[in-house]
Every structure is written in C-alpha cells, then in structure tokens.
Amino acid sequence: MSTNAVDEALEQAEYTKVIEVGRGVLSQAGKIFIDNLLGGSPCLLVADERTWKAAGAALHDQLQAAGATLTEPLIYPGQPTLYASYDHAEEIREKLRATGALGIAIGSGTINDLTKLASGELDQPYGALATAASMDGYTGFGAPMTRDGLKITMPCPAPRVVVFDLDVAAAAPSPMAASGYGDLSAKIPAGADWILADAGGVDPIHPLAWKLVQGGVKEALSRPDDLAAGIPEAYEGLCTGLVMSGLAMQVAGSTRPASGADHYFSHLWELDHLGAELDPPLSHGFKVSIGTLAMTAFYEKFLEKDIGAIDLDAVVAAWPSWEQIEADIRSTMTGPLIDKGINETREKYVDAAGLRARLTPIIAGWPALQNKLRQQVLPAKELQNMLGRAGAPTRPEDIGLTPAAVKETFPRAMYYRSRYTVLDVSRELGLFNELVDEVFAPGGIWS
C-alpha cells in the first residue's frame, strides 16, 4: 500500500517498515518476507491449525520454493483456543534462540502477540501474516499477556513487516471481523477524548497520527452489511484502518491515537475475567463495542450541556483535595486496582490553580469545541445500529453483563488510567454523576 501519509508514517515509525494490504497479496508474501525481513536468515513460522490452513501452508511452500531456510514450524492446536500466556511466549522464544531463526506470526491477536514478545525478548525483528480483521494490534507495540495470574501489557517492538490479504480476512469466521469492527469503532470516541485533551493543554494532537487513524475511520465503518456478508472488497477499509491504528501508535509513541476511555471498560472487564471461560474467549473487540457505546452515549449527554455557561470560579472552589480523591478511589476500586487507580489518577490530578488553567480554554472556547466534538462523535443509536449490522454486540447482555454493571464501570474507568478523557473533564466540571445517570435514564440506548 502506498499513500503519502502511510509512506511518511513508515519513515517515522520506529519498527514497522513494510505494510502490504490487498486482495491476493498472500501469493507474494514469501518474496515480501525474504526481501524485507529474512534475507538469508532461517525462519520459524508460528501458527495454529486453523491459521496454518488459512495462510501458513501457502507461505511455507513459497518460502521453500524460494530457497529460504525453514526450521520446523510451530503449529498449535486449533482447539481449545490458544491463550496469550507467557509460557507460550517463552516456548517460541527458546525455539527462536535455539535455531537462530526470525519469527513470522501467522494468525491474529494471540499468535501475533506471542511471537512479538518472544522476538522482542531476543531483540530481533519479526513479521506478521494477518489472517483476520479482528483487532488493531498487528502494527502496535507491546503485547497483552497473562503472567503469574495477572494480565499485563509487556513492552516489545511492533513487527517489521505486515502482510494482510483481504481474501484471507474475508474467509475468517465472521465474529472475528465483527470484533475488529468493534475495535475500530472505538476510534470515534477516542478521537473526541484527544480533542478534549488537546483543548485543555494536556495532550496535544499529533497531526500525522491523527490523520492515520481518523482520516479514514468513518469510511472504514461504512459497510457493516458487506463485512458481515464476507465480501472481500468491503474489508479493505477495515483491514487498512486496523493496521493504520497500530502504525499511528508507533508514530505518536503512545496508544492515545487508538484508545480513550472506551478501552478502559474492556480492560476492567478483562481483569474481571469476563467471558474467559468461553471457547473462544469473549474477544477484546466485543468488550470494546459495549465500552464504545457507553462512551458515545456519554458524549451525547455531555454535548447537550452548555459548558460555556458554567461558573468556573464555583467549579474551582468545589474542587476536592487529593486526599478526598484518594479516599474515593479506595471506595471505588478493589484489590490491586486500588493502588493502580491511585497512581494513575495522581498523575493527572491538578490543584485548584491547575484546574483553572486546564478548564479555562475548554469553557471559553466551548461553542467551537462543541461543534468540533459533534462532528467527531456519531449518534449513539446510529453507531449501535452499525455495530449490530456488522455482527458486534450492541447490548450489555450480549457479553454477559447488565446495564447496571456497565453503569458501575464508569467511575472505575475514570480512575483506571492517567489518560485525560471526557470522564475527567466532566468530573472536573461537577457533571460526572449527573451524566452517568442520564446515560441510563429512560429513553437511552439500553433503557
């Protein structure tokens, strides 16, 4: 793929240097990996039985025909679904170490993350042959991993080369594309969070990272029916959008371009092991779908308020001390999340003078800012309809929750990360509890 923005991004990206997305690119994958990753190095292909059948065997034959040095591939069972646990990453790492090979991950989230972490721990590059449009982590750095009973994101570089065949993606089980659609839909409220953080002087928008994600996200979400029907042409926007999301994170040096408060709902539910007993487990994108709808509905209520008429002096006078905030975190969070909530929230907490400085441009510039946010955020019921047509969850019950459980997650999401979002702005303005109640009042998306 080649556009000015993508070429510029690949120049600036620390790790990924080649991205190929299109119909039929699987037939060229062997040459792409040899020319841009392997050179004369041995290669270890990592897959499961399903992804091997979908694309791995074809890549193996291409590499073999081209004279590449292939070690015995590491192919995991197709069932039960492979889990992203650190012991699997260690297994891959030791096989890479023993053979001196470079890894190529053939699959989606789990296979990619395991190979990414294993390669990163050896300080060597790897490649990814994507098989499903299920998530935006193909070109992202870091790998979510379960280690010692806890799920954490472990630092490691993104792949040097990514190949994504649209025909392979379209042939994957339909829930995988629905999951990717849910993950991509989160870029809508995440972008609004970045607009607010930029307006408050907290986190300036990176122009190129913004363009990579937001430049095509609404177009990529525009064909939910065709995606559900498995029409390959409809996958171009989705697959490209997911890849660009990870690339934008590399360019910006953070996950800000791809996630806001929407993702914190998913992270908290993952820590609660929601859907972990299923096979396959409840996907990240399905949980993000509900988090995205929750935040989109919250934005609707937020944008109905006349923020410009708020009395800033009264807001500053009512601002709680850090000791009061910490006490609230201790009553809201549980277990290890108490310390995490305290540490994360302490980073974004400001005193009364800092609060005044942060809110002044938001309140003073409200009419223009309100208009900008309205252009960014889709109506909640419209997005709910689109998610449903794509096959993604649209109600808390679809992922084993109740509306009350989602409501209870709002304050936890606010304290979960140091990233500044609309949840923080609304709390600082004294509107948080009122807005949460309005989201779940009669007439809302889940009433």
N, C-alpha and C positions, 0 to 999 in steps of 0.2 A: 504494500500500500504506500502511496506517496502523495502527501499534500504538504503545503508549506508549513502548516502548524505541526504536523507529525514529524516532518524532517527536522524542524527546529527542536522539537521535543527530544527526538532521538539523539541529537547533538548534545543537548543539555543533560539528558538522563545519565545517571551515574553507572547504571548496569546494562539496561536493555539497549541493543544497538540495531537489531533487525526484527521487524514485525511483518508477517505476511498473512493477510486475511482475505479469503475469496473462495469462490467455487473452484473445486478441482486442485487446490494448492497441495493437497496430500500427495499428488503424483510427483511433485517437485521437492517434497520435504527432505529426502535423502541428500540431494545436492545442496539445499539450503543449509542443512546442519553441517555438512562436511566443509563447505566454503566459509561458514561464519562461526563455527564452534569447534568442530573436531580437528580439522587439519589432518594430521597423522596420528592423533591420539586415539587410544582404544575407547570404546563406547559401551556404556551399560544402559540398556533400555529397562525402564521401570513402569509396570502396568498392572492391571488386574485382568482377570479372564475376559471381562466384557470390553475393556478398552483395548486389550490386545486384538480382539476380533474386529473392533471398530476401526482401528488405525495402526496398531502396533505391528501386526504381521506384515502389513504393506510397507511400513517404514523399514522393518528388519530386512525384507527382501531387497529394497532399494539400496540400503547401505551395503549389504552383502555383495550385490551386483557391482557396486562401485568400488569394491575392494577395501572397504573400511574394516578395521579390526574390531570385531564384536566379541564381547565377553558373553557368558551365558546370561540371558535376560532374567530379570527378577519379576516374576508374574505371580501376583497374589490371587487368592480365590475371589470369585465374583460374589459369593455369598458365604458367610454373612458379610455385610458391607464393611470394607476396610475402615479402620478408625485411625484418626490422626493422633497416635500416641507416640511418645518419644522413643520407645523401644523399637518401633518400626524404622524411625529415622536413623537410629543407631545401627540397625541391621544394614540399611542402604549405605550409610557412611562407611562401615567396615568393608563392605564389598567393593565400594569405590576405592578405598585405600589399598586393599589387597591386590586389586587388578590394575591400579593406576589409571582407571578409566574416568571419563567425563560422563555425567548422567544426562539422560533425556527422559523427562517425565511424560508419560502418555496417559492422559486422563484429565480430570478436572481438579476440584479443590484439594482433596486429600492426597492424591498421588503427587500433585504439584508441590504441596506444602512439605511433604515428607522428603522429596528429592531436593527441594530448595534448601531445607535446613541441613540435610546431610552434606550437600555440596558446600554450603556456607561454612560449616564447621571445618571443612578441609581447605577453605579459602580458594575454591576453584569454581569456575563458571559452569552453568548447566543450561540445557534447553528445554522447552516445553512444547509438546504437540497436544493442543487442546482438543478435547473430544465432546464437550458440551458447553452450552452458553449458560452456565449455572451460577457464576459468581464473577467478581471483578478482581480477583487476586492473581490472575495469570501474570500480569506485569507489575504486581505490587511487591514491596519488600516486606520482610517479616513473615512468620508462619505461625498461625494459631495452633497450639499443640497442648495435649494433655500430658502432664508430667507430675508424678508424685500426687496424683489425685486432683490436681488443680489445672484449669485451662488457662494458659497464658500465651501471649504472642511473643515468640522468641525471635530476636533480630537475626536477619540473614538477607543477602542480596537477592534482587529480582533476577529472572533468567536473562541470559544474553540474547537468546533467540526465541521467538514465539511464532509458531505456525498454527493457523486456525482455519480449517476447511469448513465452509458453510454447509456443505452437503453432509459431512460427518455430524456437525452440530444438529442439523435438522433431523437426522435419523436417531438421535439420542432419545431416551424416554422423555415424554412431554413435560413431566414435572420438573425436569432439570432446566428447561428454558423458562418455565414459569418462575422458578426460583431466581434465575438470572434477571428476569423482568422485574421481580420484586426488589432485587438488589439495586438495579439501575434506577427504579422509580424513586429511591431514597435520595438521589442526587438533586431532586427538586427541592424538598425542604432543607437539605444540607446546603444548597446554594443560598437559600434565604438566610440561613444561620450565618453564613460567611458574609453576606451583605450587611447584616446587623453588626457583626464583629468588626467589620471594616469601618462602618459608620461610627462606632464607638471608640475607634482608635486602638482596638485590642489586637486585631489580626488582619493586616492589610491584604487585600485580594492580589494574588499573583496572576497577572494578565494572561500569560500563556497557559498556566494550569487551569484557570477558569475557562478559557476557550476550548481546551481539550475536552473537558467534561461537559460544560454547559452548551457549547456550540452546537451539539447535535443530539442532546439527550431527548428533547421533546419529539424530534423526528424519529429517533430510535424507538420510542414508546408508542408510535402512532399506528402500529399494525398488530394489535394483540390477537385479532382473529386469525390472521395469516400465520402468526407464530404458533398458535395452538393447533393449527392445521398442519404444521410441519412443512410449510412452503419455504424452500431454501432461500429464495430472494429476500424474504422478509427478515432473515437472520442477519443480513449484512449490517443493518443499523444496530441491532442488539449486540452482536459479537464485537463490532468496532467500538461501540460505546463502552462495553465492559473492559476491553483492552486499553482504551484511552483513559479510563478512570485510573487504572493502575499506573499508567505512564505519567499522568498528571501528579500522582503522589510522589513519584520519583523526582519530577521537576520541582515541585514545591518543597520537597524534603519533609513532608508530613502527610497524614491521612486527611487533613482538612478538606481538600477538594472533593473527596468522595463520601464523607460521612459527617453527620452532625448528631443532634440528639436522637434522631430516628434509630441510629445504630445502637444507642445505649440501652434501648428497650431489649433488643435482640441479645446483647451481651449479658444483661442481667438475667434474662430467661435461660440463656445457655448455662450460666452459673447455677441456676436452679435445676439444671438437667432436664429442661422441658423437651419432651419428645425423644429423649436419648434412648429410651427402651425400644423404640420402633426400629424396623429394618426395611429400608434405610432410615436412619435417624431423621427427625424433623430438620429440614435444611435451614441454613443461615438466611437464605433469601426469603423463605416463608415467614420466618420470625420478623425479618426486616419489613416485610409487607405490612404487617399489623402495626409495627412501630412507625412506619411512614404514614399510614393513615391516621394514627393518633396525632402525629405532629402536624400533618396537613390540616386536620380539624382544629387543632390548637391555633395554628396560624390564622385560620379563618376568624376565629373569635378575637384573636389579638388585633387583627386588622380592622375589626369593627369599632375598636376603641379610638377615641380622639386623644391620642398620645400627646399631641401638641398642646392640649389644654391642661395637661397635668401640672400641678403646682410643684415645681422642683424643690423649693425650699421645704415644703411639707414632707416630700419624699426623703430628702436628706436627713431631716430631723427625726424621722421614724426609722432610719436605717439601723438594724441591730448590730451590736458589737460582735466581734469574732467569737467571744465566749458564748453568746446566745446562739450563733450559727452552729458552733461545735456541739452544743447541747442538743440542738435539733437533729443534727446528723446522727448523734448517738441514739436518739429515739426513733430514727427513721431507718437506718441501716442495721444489718445484723452480722454477727460473726466477723470474719476477716474484712468484710466490706466496710466496717466502721472505720478502721484505720485508713483504708484506701479512700473513703469518702472525705475524711478529714484532710488527708494530704492533698488530694486533688482539688478540693474546694478552697483550701488555704491559698493555693497558687493563684486563683482568680479573685479572691476576696480583696476588696479595697476599703479604705477608711472613708469617712464622710467626704473629705476633700476629693479623694479619688473617684468616689461615686458621682459627685457633681461634675467632675471633668468628663467622665465616661458618658453620662446621660445627657449632658448639655447639647451635643451635636445631634443626638437622636431626637430629643424633644424639639429643638429649634428647627431642625430640618425635616420634621415629620411629614408634611404634605408630599414632598418629592420622594422621601424614603418610603412612605406608604405606597405610592404609585409604583415604585421600583419593585417592592416586595409583591404587590398584586400581580405584576407581570411575570414574576418568577414562579409563584405558587399556583398550582392547579386547584380548582374547587375539589373539596374532599370527596363528594359524591361522584364527581366525574372520574377522579382517579380510582375510586373504589370500583366503578363500573369497568374501567380499563383493566384493572388487576384481575377481576373476575373473568373477563373475556379471555385473558391470557392463561387462565388456569391457576392463578395465585390465590392465596387466602384473602378474604375480604371481611371476615368477622372474627373476633377473638375465639369463638367456638371452633373455628376451622383449625386452630392449632392447639386446642385443648385448654383454652383459657375462658374466663368470663369477662364482661366489660368492667366489673368491679376490680378484677385483678389487673387489668390494664390501667385503670384509674390509679390504683395503688402504686403502680410503677413510676408514675410521673415524678414525684419528689425524689425517688431513688435515682432516676435518670439524671436529674438536675445535679445531684451530688456525685455522680459516678465518675465524671471526668472533669479535668480542668478547662476543657474547651468551652469557650463562651458561646452560648446559644440563646435562642429566644426564651428558653426556660429561665435563664439567668436574668435577661432583660425584664421579663415580666415580674420576677421576684423583686428585683431592684425597684421597679415602679409600684410595687404593692398590689399587683394584679394576679399573681400566680394562682392562688387558691380559687379565686373567682372564675378565672378562665378554665381551669380544670373542671370545675363544677359545670360550666356551660357546655363543655365538650360532651358531657354525659347526660345533659338535660334532655327532656322530651324533644323530639324533632331532629336529634343528632344522627350521625351515621349508624350508631349502634343502639338507638333508643328502641 
